[in-house]
Amino acid sequence: MTRVLILTLAIVAISAIGSAGQQGATSASGRLRSTTGVVKAVSSSLLTLVRGDNEMTFAVDSSTRFVARGGARDLLRRMPEPPPVKAGDEVTVKFRQRGDSRNAVEVRRVYR
């Protein structure tokens, strides 16, 4: 009986260690990044930025936050129709990259 209990505890411990390692790998590849550029095109599902000679495309959806200046505090909006940014606007995009795809978490217009 004691051997079975020890074996069971060892299997549970090994499984927990393996799960923790997998979670660490997932969160490392999905860490939050940021970039600033000029909007080339925007739709309800994609945002394309130009930064120097580079062009970057981001997926946007209902969870993407759009932040606009609103007097004493910033106004936070989910993807409204039409999008609150347009071609030519300078924006900062916080995003997560997973493989080849970039998912926009927050889009903030830069005011200068």
C-alpha positions in Angstrom: 0.0 0.0 0.0 2.8 2.4 0.9 4.6 1.8 -2.4 1.4 2.5 -4.4 0.9 5.8 -2.5 4.6 6.9 -3.1 4.3 5.9 -6.8 1.0 7.9 -7.1 2.5 11.0 -5.5 5.6 10.8 -7.7 3.4 10.7 -10.9 1.4 13.6 -9.7 4.5 15.6 -8.9 6.0 14.9 -12.3 2.8 15.9 -14.1 2.7 19.2 -12.2 6.3 20.0 -13.1 5.5 19.2 -16.8 2.4 21.4 -16.7 4.3 24.3 -15.2 7.0 24.1 -17.9 4.4 24.2 -20.7 2.7 27.2 -19.1 6.0 29.1 -19.0 6.7 28.4 -22.6 3.2 29.7 -23.7 3.4 32.9 -21.7 6.9 33.6 -22.9 5.9 33.4 -26.6 2.7 35.5 -25.9 4.3 38.3 -24.0 3.0 41.8 -24.5 5.0 43.9 -27.0 4.6 47.5 -28.3 5.3 49.4 -31.5 4.5 52.9 -32.8 3.8 53.7 -36.5 1.5 55.4 -38.9 -1.8 53.7 -39.8 -1.8 52.6 -43.5 -5.2 50.8 -43.4 -7.8 49.8 -40.8 -10.9 47.6 -40.8 -13.0 45.8 -38.3 -10.5 42.8 -38.4 -7.1 44.2 -39.4 -4.8 47.1 -38.7 -1.8 47.8 -40.9 1.0 50.1 -39.7 4.0 51.5 -41.5 7.1 52.1 -39.4 10.0 53.3 -41.5 10.3 50.8 -44.4 8.5 48.1 -42.4 4.8 47.2 -42.7 3.1 45.4 -39.8 -0.4 43.9 -39.8 -2.3 43.2 -36.6 -5.5 41.3 -36.0 -8.2 43.3 -34.2 -11.4 42.0 -32.6 -13.9 42.8 -30.0 -11.3 42.4 -27.2 -9.0 45.0 -28.7 -9.1 48.3 -26.7 -9.0 51.6 -28.5 -7.8 54.5 -26.3 -8.6 58.1 -27.3 -7.9 61.3 -25.5 -11.0 62.4 -23.6 -10.4 65.5 -21.5 -9.4 64.7 -17.9 -9.0 61.0 -18.6 -8.6 58.7 -21.5 -11.7 57.1 -23.1 -11.5 53.4 -23.4 -13.6 51.8 -26.2 -14.0 48.3 -27.6 -13.9 48.0 -31.4 -16.6 50.5 -32.5 -17.8 50.9 -36.0 -16.2 52.8 -37.7 -12.8 52.2 -36.0 -11.6 55.3 -34.1 -8.4 55.6 -36.0 -7.9 56.3 -39.7 -5.1 56.1 -42.3 -2.4 58.7 -41.5 -2.9 58.6 -37.7 0.1 57.8 -35.6 -0.7 55.1 -33.1 1.0 52.9 -30.5 -0.1 49.3 -30.6 0.4 46.8 -27.7 0.2 43.3 -29.1 0.9 39.6 -28.5 2.8 37.7 -31.2 2.1 34.0 -31.6 4.0 32.5 -34.5 3.4 34.7 -37.5 0.3 36.4 -36.2 0.1 39.6 -34.2 -3.0 40.2 -32.1 -3.6 43.9 -31.1 -4.5 44.2 -27.4 -4.5 48.0 -27.3 -4.4 50.8 -29.9 -3.6 54.2 -28.6 -3.5 57.3 -30.8 -0.4 59.4 -30.4 -1.1 63.2 -30.0 1.8 65.5 -30.6 
